[in-house]
Amino acid sequence: MASPEPAAKALHESVGKTGLISKYLSMIGTAVALLAIVFSSVELHRIRSETAAARAELETTKAQAQAEQSKLQEPHLKLVAAQRDLEQVAGQLAFAQSSFAQIRGKLPEEVIKAAIQSAATADPRSAQLTPVIYIHVAREDQRLKAKQIQQALAFAGYQVPGIEYVGAKSPNQSQLRYFIRTDYGPALEKILSQLRSMGLDVNDQFIKMASGKPQALRPNQFELWIGQSYAP
């Protein structure tokens, strides 16, 4: 019969080994748990960083969208303001035209002429003004043709205030007179072309104002003198 001491010793050793294994397993489990915690912390930090970056990108996108919307609104507001100004100017122009039509028949032609010239010189941009053309006839039988010319020029966009009878003052040959050297250019040539297309034999003529006499008060001011030789 075997002695109980070796058996007890073997059992003790077996229990010791089991405890040691359990201890190792516990240590391994703890290490795995620590690694899991560390990994989870790193992953959480990454997710938080990505979330913060995405939120910042979203805010930037929103800010850019608002800026773009503001850029789109700015031209729209300018257009609305321009349309409002245009309506206001159109109203003022209609009123001015109506007022002018009412008083035109009550004022001498020279007063109307002086008013237009005075208004032109008050504007420094007068060089870009629409040409104004005064018409003079040598005889009354030329007036009907002069009215036709007046209507045609007005339809073309020129200012044609009226028709003045000058009698013997008119030259023999029809002239389109100008008073500033720089007015000899495209505007004058265009007017001459239109007059000639209407059957009027006319040439340009520069007029130098005499000293002490009123000077031409605006650029692009012309005078059409229908010559005495012209027979309608």
C-alpha angles and dihedrals in degrees: 000000000000120000114253093225098073090046092051091046091051090048091050091050090048091051090048092052091048091051091049091050090049089050091051091046090050091050091048091048090050091049092049090049091049091049090049090051092049092047091047090050092050092047092047090051090050092049091048091050092049090047091051091048091049091049091050091048090050091051090049091050090050091050091049091048091051090048091050090048089052090050090052092048094050096065089043091054090047090051092050090049092047091050090049091050090047092053090048093050091045089054092049091048092050090050092048092049091049092049092047091050090052097050099033094083091050098053130072115253092243090057091053090047092051092048093053092048092048092051091049096053092049089067116072088206090064091119087072094048121125109264115263117211124195116200124214126187128201095205136021092240087067093059096087091053089045090054090052090051090047092053093046093050092046090050088052089058103261127131109246107175100182152305122275128196111226102165115190092005089077116096121242092247120053113254137193101210127203129183106199119064093222090059088075097098146084095324093055093044091050092052092047090051092052093047092050091048087059092057099262116136099215137157132194118256128189113217119200109206113235118245113270094023125106111276126225102275103207142029118253092035115142137174123208111209110190105214126238090240092062113103115189 
